[in-house]
Amino acid sequence: MKRTAGNNLKLVQVGAAVFSIGLSVPSDAQSIADDVTAMITGGTTHLALRYRLETVEQDNLLRDATASTLRTRLSFQSATANRFSLALEADSIMSVGSDSYDSFALDRHRGNYSVIADPVGTEINIAALQYALEEGSSLSIGRQRLNHANQRFLGSVGWRQNEQTMDALSYHRSAGSLNVDYSYIWNVNRIFGGSKPSTQASDLDSNSHALNISTAKDWGTVSAFLYALDFDNARGASSISYGGSYTGKVSGLNLFASYARQSDYGDNPNAYDADYFVVEGSGKVGSLSLLLGYENLGSDAGNVAFSTPLATLHKFQGFADSFLNTPANGIEDIYLSASSSLNALNLSTSLHRYNASEGGQHYGNEWDVVAGYKINAHINVEAKVALYSSKDFGVDTDKFWLSVNMAF
């Protein structure tokens, strides 16, 4: 984990502000020791294992990649004492058998195999102190997992073996129909951190703000959001985005729509403005669930496109991950999905058609298929396939995953 003097100073400053609130903490050492003991002895511990086999075949000069990895996750949630509680989580990712893939780590596979972004190594995933304010409100400081709304702007990238977490001060309020989530983020712990140096930045030195406010009414839920992202070591990704969304139901049809405007921010060397919008409609036909959607990440005259660098990007624009970086001409994604369940078996398939927002290019099409089976309360299995057929962007890409998840 990278730690700079600037990050340490931010941690001290923010930590002082949080602990100044805790005036109710007893001043004598014995009472404090009793509280710490109660937090630990009253806490809960969980163990989770995720084995994954992932293969990638691409129509280029790179060798086909295979990654067989096991993630072991140990989590601890303390009890609450004098309104304080503590969350800890550690991840260890190791290869099991084949490791012929490029994880961006500087090893013999770099540049020779297709990319599978699951570097091996051990990390502290979560280390956060929480303070309960009034009922329904809390403050958290430290390393946290942050997921806002559908994770289009801020997410933990839970699909990858090494999740994305934030060193942040967060405020959460849930009272009646109103929900407020705000975070000041001073460091982003990306998915590329591992036991070996990486060609990708494993941390983003950040001075960023994330705000999402939503309220639920009988006719639906509306939200407003603001994401001001400023990165010292990724200036081109610095941006400010603001907008809103609606989720509701009309005559049995589930609707979702969102719009945002994005501009350069902080020390971004590029001056630009771009728009984002998405609209989805879903419903059931017998036992079949159908969803039709259109998402557009716009572009400023083909120079700079709308981007969401802190999103859980695997959830969007197909599982083949061909568009993790938005093309300069932007991208529009027209997608149709169908899903159904049969006892413990869940099946879904999706079709995507990708085009440029500027210039009219057709980027290609993609099929995604997912099958999940729940063996019991502790074990489930998932198989997934992504088939991207390129046109004017990238290369033909086929991906396959087989995952076994165990939680205790």
N, C-alpha and C positions, 0 to 999 in steps of 0.2 A: 504494500500500500504506500503510495507516495504521500509524503507529508511535508509541506513547505512551511517556512516561518510565518508567512502570511496566513496560512490556514490555521496554524496554532494560535495566532493572535485573534483571529475571528472566533475560534472555539472558546478562548478565555473570555472575550468580551461578551459573547452571547450567553455563555454559561453563567457569568456573573449576573446578568439580567434575569435569567431564569431562577437562580437560587435566591435572589433577593426577594422573590415572591414567597419563598417557603418560610415565612416568619413563624408558622405554627409548629415547626420542627422543635422538639424539646432541646434545651440548651445543655443539659448535663449528659456526660459521655455514656453513662449507664443506660439512659433512656434511648439514646441513639443506637447503642449496641443492641438493645432489645428489639428496636424497630427493624434493624438490618437482619437480625436473626429471624424475626417473624416473616419478613419478605422472602427470605431464602427457604425456610422450612415450609412455608405455605404455598410455595411456587409449584409450577408444573413443568415437566420435561417431556419433550417429544423427539422421537427418532423417525426420520424419513429417508428412504432409499429410492433412487431412481436410476435404473439401468436403461441405457439407450444404445441401440444400433442405428447408425445413420450412414447412408450411402449417397454419393453424388456422382452423376455422370453428366459431362458437358461436352458440347461439340466444339472443342478447341484443342490446343496442344497439351493441356494439363492432364495428368493421369487421373483416373477415377479414384475417388476418395472413399475410405471406409473408416468410421470412428466407432469404437466400442468402448463406452465410458460408463462409469458408475459414480453417481453423486451420493455422498453420505451427508446428511444434514442433521445437526443436533440443535434443538431449540429449547430455550428456558424462558418462561414468563413468571416473574415473581408475583407474590401477593402484594396488596396495597397496604402501606403503612404511612400514616400521616399524609395521605394523598399522593405519596410517591410510589412508583413502581418501576421495575427494570425489565427490559427485554434484551436477550442475548441470543445470537444464532451464529453457528459456524458451519461452513461448507467445505467439503473435501472432494475434489474431482480427480479420478484416477482412470488410466487406461486399463481395459480388461481385454487382453488379446491384441487385436489389430489396432494400430494407431497410424495408419498410412493416410494422413490428411494434413492440410495446412490450416493451423489454428491461428495464424499470424505470428506465432512464436518464432523466434530466430533459431531454428533447428534445421536438420537436413531435409525436412519436407517443405520448407518455405519456398514458394514459387514453383514447385514441382507437381503438387497435387491440387485438386479443387479445394476450396475453402469450406471448412466446418468450424464455426467459431466457438469451440469448446476446449479452451486450453486447460491442461491439468494443473492442479495446485490447490492450496488451502487458503481460505480467507475468512475473516470475520465479516459476516454478512450483515448482522444487526448488532448494535450496541447502543441502546437508547434509554434515556431516563424520561419518565413521564410524570407530569404533575397534574392532578385533577383540580380544575377550577370549580366553578359552579356546576350544577348538574347538567350533563350533556356537553361540557366543554373541557378541553384539556390542552396542555402544552407538552411537546416532546422535543428533546434535544439529543443529538448524536446521530449515529448511522441508522437510517430508516429505510423501509420499503414504502415508496410512495406511488399510489395508483389513483389518478384522477379520472372520474367518469369512465369512458370506454377506453382510456389509455392512449388516445390519439395524440395527445400533447405531452403527457407525463405518465410513465409506466415503468414497471420493474423488469420487463423483458423476461417474464417467468418461463418462457419456452426454452431458453438456453439453460445449460447446466449451471453456469455462473451468472446469477442475476445482476441486474443493475440496481444499485442502491445509492442513497443520497446522504451526505453529511449535512444536516439541516436543522433548523429550528422550525417546528411546525405548530400550528394552532388549528384545532378542530372544534367545531360547534355544531351540535345537532339538537335543535329545540323545535318541537312541533313540526311544521312543514318546511322549516328553514335549515339548510345545511351550508356550512362555511368551512372551506379548507384553504389554508394559506401556509406556504413554506418559503423560508429564506434558505437558499441552497448555496453552500460555499465550496462543496466538492462533490463531483459525480464519480462514483466508482463503477466503471463500465464493465462490460462482459469480457473484456480482453485481458483482465488481470490474471496472471498465472505464475507458475514457478520459474518461467524463463522470460527474458526480455521480449517485448512484442513490437512489431512494426506499427501497431495501433496504440494511441495513447490510452493507457489503462485508467487514467484519471483525467477529469476536466477541472481545472482550477476555475471556480465559478463565483460569480457575484450576481445571483439570479433570484427572481421572485416568481412564485406560482400561486395563482388565486383562482378558486372555483367556488361560485355561490349558486345554489339551486333552491327552488321552492316548488313544492308539490301542491297542485290544486285538483279539483274534481275533473277538470278537463285536460289535465296533463301536467308534466313537469317542465319548467323552464329554467335555464341556467345562463349565467354570464361568466366569462373567464378572461383572464389576463396572464400571459406568460412572457416575462421580460428576461431573456436569457443572455448572459454576458460571460464569455469564456476567455480567459487570458491566453490559453494555449490552443484555442480553436476560434480565432476571431471571425473567420468566415461563416461560422455557425451561429454567431450572435444575432438575435432577432427579438422583436417584440410583436406578439400576436394577441389580438383581442377579438371577442365575438360572443356568440350565444348559441344555444341549442334548444330544441323542443322535442319532447318524447310524449306521446299520447296514443289514444285509441279512438278511432272513428268507425262506427258501424262494423265492429269486429276486425277492423284492419289496424295493425300496429304501425305507427308512424314515427320516424325519427328524421330530424333535419337539423343542420348546423351550418353556420357561416362564420368565417373569421377573416380578418385583414392582417397582413404581416408586412413589417418594414425592417430595414436594417437598424441595429441597436448597438450600443457600446462602441467598441473599436472595430466593428466590421468595416473592412475597406471598400465594400460594395454598397452603393446607394440603390435601393430598389423598393418596390411595393408590389405585393401579389395577394391574390384572393384564394380562399379555400371554401368549398361548400360540398355538402353531402346530403342526399335524401334517400331514405329507405322506406319500403313498405313490406310488411310481412303478415302472414295469416296462415290458417290451417285449412287443408282440404282433406277431410277424413282424418287419417292418421299421419298425413304428410304435412310437414311445415315448409312453407315456401317463403323466400325472401328475394326481393328485387331491389337493387341499389345502384346509385350513381355517385361517384366521388371524384372531385376535381381539385388537384393541387395546381394552381395557376402559375404563370410566369410573367416576368416583367420584360416583354419584348424578346424573349428567348435568351436573356442574359443571366438572370438569377431566378430560381423557382422557389415556391413555397416549400418549406421543409420543417420537419418536426424531429429534431435530433434526440430528444429525450423520450420519445414514444416507444411503446411496445410494437415495433414495426412489423414483426412477424404476423400480427393480427390483421394486417392491411395489405391490399394489393397482391394477394396470393402467397401461398406458403413456400414457393420457390425462392423468395427473397431476392428477386431480380431488380427490385426498385427500392432498396434500402436508402439509396441516395437519389433524390428526385432529379430526373433529367432536367437540363437547363431549359428546355421547352415545356416543362411541366408535364403532368400526366392526368388523363381522365380514365377512370376504371368503371366499366359497366359490368355488373356481376349479378348472377342468379344462383341461388343455392336451394337445395332441397335436403331435408333431414327427416328421420323417423326413428322410432325406438321399438324394440321387440324384447320385452322383459329386460334383461340386463345388458342387451346389445344395443348400441347407438350407432347409427350410420348417417353420414352426410356427404354430399358432393356439391361442388361449386364450379362454375364456369366464369372466367374473367376475359374481358376484351379490353386491351389497353391501347390508348391513342395519346398523341401529344396534345397538350392544351393550345400550343402555338405551332403553326406550320402544317397541321393535318397529317402528320406521320402516323402510321399504324405500327405500334410497337410489337404486337403479337397477342397470342391467346394462351390461356392456362386452364388446365383441369386440376382440381384438388379433390381427393377422396380421403375420408377419415372413418375408421371403425374403432369403437371403443367397447370394451367388455369389462364389467365389474364382477370380479370373482367373489369377493366378500367385502365386508366393511373396511378391510385393511389393504386389499390388493386389487389393482385394476391394470388392464393391459390396453395399449392403444397402438394401432398401425395407421400410417399416414403416407399418402403418395401425392407428389406435386409434379406436374408435367407442363413445362413452359415451352411453347413453340414460338421462337423469336421471328420477327419480321425486320424491323428497322432499328432494333435495339438489343444489345446483348447477344447471347448465344442460346441455342436449345439446351434446356437443363431439365434433367430428371432427378428427383430426390425421393428417397424412401426412408421411413423411420419405423422402428419397432421399440416401444417403451414399456417397461414394467415398473409400476409405481407401488411402493409399500410404505405405509404410514402407521406408526404405533404411538 
